Amino acid sequence: MLSSISNYYERLVLERLHEVLKFEQTPLDDEYIDDLACVALNYLPTRYIRHSVDFTSHLSDSELKNLHLEVADAVSFAMATMQRRTAERE
């Protein structure tokens, strides 16, 4: 039943992380990337959907652009948070 329900932001956050991290010089392990995704997703509101096509078809271009800007901001926040936490541990 619930297998068809997901948070729309999950896909967007993972895509954004992939875009940003492909330029990283040091390889990051999967656990660190998962932590980044969790911090970013906790920064965003939830948008539960069953079908992403249905969801995006009801959005205007500006609303869709705003979603992507929110995700970029959340990923930046997550990266800064994780860097700060790593520095505090060292």
VENZI-V477475 format. One record per pair of residues at least 6 apart in sequence whose ideal C-beta (glycine too) atoms are under 7 Angstrom apart, sorted by the first residue. I is the first residue (numbers start at 1). GAP is how many residues later the second one is. Records with the same first field share a line. If there is no record, write none. Layout:
BEGIN
I=GAP + GAP
END
This chain:
BEGIN
4=46
5=43 + 45
6=43
7=39 + 40 + 41
8=39 + 41 + 44 + 47
9=32 + 35 + 38 + 62
10=31
12=55 + 56 + 59
13=24 + 27 + 28 + 58 + 61 + 62
14=23
16=55 + 56 + 59
17=16 + 19 + 20 + 58
20=55
21=7 + 12
35=47
36=42 + 43 + 46
39=39 + 42 + 43
40=34 + 35 + 37 + 38
43=31 + 34 + 35
44=26 + 30
49=6
56=8
END
